[in-house]
């Protein structure tokens, strides 16, 4: 598919919800496309026995329209380092300072995890962000265990650690400072140029060879990116991140994921070449997997 055809194909128009897996209450505003959101609906939560519907709306005051603004839900967590057993990611341990992700990538495998928190994998995943305020303190306590062998930990497995919430809470910064103090190896995966704000600590860690970072690039087609991963950094800015951090000594790579047949898989070689030209030294890729609620969200998209 040519780039021109793709640009024509990915002009967004409002549409009706035809998703059989959607909650009857919807989640979007009727007849309107929610700009800046990947999902337009809330899917059913498989762990919830009951749900609220709006089948018989008697009066205006009977229903409050959904709040499409992002809500930050602060909590004190009990743990921060998790052993990973998912087939979707190649890591042994991860830590997630946030749950949910405002980037809104429609394909994100982590959407299903949001159901464990009592929310939907749809719009709730993008607008109800759980903030683990004590994440750095929990990591410090974890790394002080005598039996911990400094196995590399990934930031992050079920969220993007540099999503917009990081601008306010700086939890990822705090986690990196703890890792630097303990010489704990860490890998980073992000779609956001906010990582450049931590270049100083990343440079210190790079000198000790305890950090590497991957930037996720899925397409150079901006029309596609705006609807598929609406609140992420542009591909041009991501290449700038790779260039600047690699120049600072950080080992940089790219994640091309997911590749979606018919949409972006034809861009793989172009992405790899551009990343290499900007200092990336390794690459990885995944193909889309429509498990759980994601199949309904992707169909609606």
Secondary structure as the mmCIF struct_conf table of DSSP 4:
data_model
#
loop_
_struct_conf.conf_type_id
_struct_conf.id
_struct_conf.beg_label_comp_id
_struct_conf.beg_label_asym_id
_struct_conf.beg_label_seq_id
_struct_conf.end_label_comp_id
_struct_conf.end_label_asym_id
_struct_conf.end_label_seq_id
HELX_RH_AL_P HELX_RH_AL_P1 UNK A 3 UNK A 9
TURN_TY1_P TURN_TY1_P1 UNK A 10 UNK A 10
TURN_TY1_P TURN_TY1_P2 UNK A 20 UNK A 21
STRN STRN1 UNK A 22 UNK A 22
TURN_TY1_P TURN_TY1_P3 UNK A 24 UNK A 25
BEND BEND1 UNK A 27 UNK A 28
TURN_TY1_P TURN_TY1_P4 UNK A 30 UNK A 31
TURN_TY1_P TURN_TY1_P5 UNK A 35 UNK A 36
BEND BEND2 UNK A 38 UNK A 38
BEND BEND3 UNK A 41 UNK A 41
STRN STRN2 UNK A 43 UNK A 43
HELX_LH_PP_P HELX_LH_PP_P1 UNK A 44 UNK A 45
TURN_TY1_P TURN_TY1_P6 UNK A 46 UNK A 47
BEND BEND4 UNK A 49 UNK A 49
BEND BEND5 UNK A 55 UNK A 56
BEND BEND6 UNK A 59 UNK A 59
HELX_RH_3T_P HELX_RH_3T_P1 UNK A 60 UNK A 62
HELX_LH_PP_P HELX_LH_PP_P2 UNK A 64 UNK A 66
BEND BEND7 UNK A 69 UNK A 69
STRN STRN3 UNK A 71 UNK A 75
BEND BEND8 UNK A 78 UNK A 78
STRN STRN4 UNK A 81 UNK A 83
TURN_TY1_P TURN_TY1_P7 UNK A 87 UNK A 88
BEND BEND9 UNK A 92 UNK A 92
STRN STRN5 UNK A 93 UNK A 95
BEND BEND10 UNK A 97 UNK A 97
STRN STRN6 UNK A 98 UNK A 99
BEND BEND11 UNK A 100 UNK A 100
TURN_TY1_P TURN_TY1_P8 UNK A 102 UNK A 103
TURN_TY1_P TURN_TY1_P9 UNK A 106 UNK A 107
HELX_RH_3T_P HELX_RH_3T_P2 UNK A 109 UNK A 117
TURN_TY1_P TURN_TY1_P10 UNK A 118 UNK A 118
BEND BEND12 UNK A 119 UNK A 119
BEND BEND13 UNK A 121 UNK A 122
HELX_RH_AL_P HELX_RH_AL_P2 UNK A 123 UNK A 127
STRN STRN7 UNK A 128 UNK A 132
TURN_TY1_P TURN_TY1_P11 UNK A 133 UNK A 134
HELX_RH_AL_P HELX_RH_AL_P3 UNK A 135 UNK A 143
TURN_TY1_P TURN_TY1_P12 UNK A 144 UNK A 144
TURN_TY1_P TURN_TY1_P13 UNK A 146 UNK A 147
STRN STRN8 UNK A 153 UNK A 155
BEND BEND14 UNK A 157 UNK A 159
TURN_TY1_P TURN_TY1_P14 UNK A 161 UNK A 162
BEND BEND15 UNK A 163 UNK A 163
TURN_TY1_P TURN_TY1_P15 UNK A 164 UNK A 165
HELX_RH_AL_P HELX_RH_AL_P4 UNK A 166 UNK A 169
HELX_RH_AL_P HELX_RH_AL_P5 UNK A 171 UNK A 182
TURN_TY1_P TURN_TY1_P16 UNK A 183 UNK A 183
STRN STRN9 UNK A 186 UNK A 190
BEND BEND16 UNK A 191 UNK A 191
HELX_RH_3T_P HELX_RH_3T_P3 UNK A 193 UNK A 198
HELX_RH_AL_P HELX_RH_AL_P6 UNK A 199 UNK A 207
TURN_TY1_P TURN_TY1_P17 UNK A 208 UNK A 209
STRN STRN10 UNK A 211 UNK A 216
BEND BEND17 UNK A 220 UNK A 220
HELX_RH_AL_P HELX_RH_AL_P7 UNK A 222 UNK A 228
BEND BEND18 UNK A 229 UNK A 229
TURN_TY1_P TURN_TY1_P18 UNK A 230 UNK A 231
BEND BEND19 UNK A 232 UNK A 232
HELX_LH_PP_P HELX_LH_PP_P3 UNK A 233 UNK A 234
HELX_RH_AL_P HELX_RH_AL_P8 UNK A 235 UNK A 247
TURN_TY1_P TURN_TY1_P19 UNK A 248 UNK A 249
STRN STRN11 UNK A 251 UNK A 259
TURN_TY1_P TURN_TY1_P20 UNK A 261 UNK A 264
HELX_RH_3T_P HELX_RH_3T_P4 UNK A 265 UNK A 267
HELX_RH_AL_P HELX_RH_AL_P9 UNK A 268 UNK A 277
TURN_TY1_P TURN_TY1_P21 UNK A 278 UNK A 279
STRN STRN12 UNK A 282 UNK A 287
TURN_TY1_P TURN_TY1_P22 UNK A 292 UNK A 293
HELX_RH_AL_P HELX_RH_AL_P10 UNK A 294 UNK A 300
#
